[in-house]
C-alpha cells in the first residue's frame, strides 16, 4: 500500500453540520480562528485553488515554492497546506520537527502523481536496466509522490520543476547517457525537444503494460524514456482549439503550460511554468489580449487582477482541477477547528526513510 493509499484509508469524513453553514458563517469563523492562532498558523495556497480558499492564504504560489516558504517559517506550529497531497508531503519533508503539516481534505490528490506509483516504478526500473544497463538517470517532476522522489534520490537522480526542467535535463545528461522522466511525459518531451533531442530518440514507458513503446529500430538511439503520465487538465487543450482561436481572434497571443501536449506547445506563441505565465501577462503591455492554456481558477484570477488586458481561457469549457478543488471553505474550516480543539486531523507525515532519499533528490535540484 502506498503512502497516499494509507492516508486515504484512515481519512475521517467531514461532519454534516458544515453543509448547513452559509459561506459567510464559515468565512467569519475562519477569520476568528486565524486571529486566535496568529503566527502559530501558516496557510499556503496553490495558484489553482478556489478564490474562496485563496482569500485566507498567507501566501500563494507553485507547489515547491510554497513548501520552501513554509519551511522558512519557523514560528508556525501548524502548516495547513491548501493544495494536493504530494505538495503537503514536500512541505512535511522540508518543515521542522516541531511543525505539523495538514491538508484539509486527504482526497485532494493529483491524477498525474497517481500515474506513477512506487511498485510500477520499481518494476519498470528492473526492465529498463535489463535493456540499457547502468546508463539511465531518473528524474521526477515535483508533481510526484514522496515515494517516487525517494526512488530518484536512491538511484542518483533528482527532482525538477517546470521552471528549471531544462537545466535539470542538461545536468542529467552530464551524469548518464539516458534519462527516465517521471511522471509527466509532456513536460519531459517538450523539455528534451527544446534542448535539441529529436522526437525519434524518445521512447515511452507504459506502466500498465510494463513495456517500452518505441517506433524506431535501434534501442541504442533512445536518449529519453518518458513515463506515460499526464496532467488531466493540461492534456485537454488541443491544436484544434488554437487554430479555431486564431481564426476568430487573430490579435490574441496564446500562452500555455508545458504540461500540454507537444503539438499544443509548438502551436502556441509562448509556453512556460505557472510563474512564467503569471509574470508574462503581468508585464505585458496594456491592451494586449491573451488566451491562456492552464487551470481555470488561475486564468479567472489573472483576468480579474490584470483588467488592463483581456485574458480568457484557451478552452472556456474546461473544468477546474477537480482534485485540487476538493479543498473548499468547509474543509478548511473543519481543519482549523480541529486544531483549536487540540485534535488535528489529516496530518501529513512522510516516514524517515522515504524522507531521507526524497530530500536527496530535492537537494540535487536546489
Secondary structure, 3 states (H helix, E strand, C coil): CCHHHHHHHCCCCCCHHHHHCCHHHHHHHHHHHHHHHHHHEECEEECCCCHHHHCCCCEEECHHHHHHHHHHCCCCCEEECECCHHHHHHHHHHCCCCCEEECCCCCCCCHHHHCCCHHHHHHHHHHHHHHHCCCEEEEEECCCCHHHHHHHHHCCCEEECCCCHHHHHHHHHHHCCEEEEECCHHHHHHHHHHCCCCHHHEEEEECCCCEEECCCCCHHHCCEEEECCCCCCHHHCCHHHHHHHHHHCCCEEEEECCCCCHHHHHHCCEECCHHHHHHHHHCCCCCCEEEEECCHHHHHHHHHHCCCCEEEECCCCCCCCCCHHHCCHHHHHHHHHHHHCCCCCCECCCCHHHHHHHHHHHHHHC
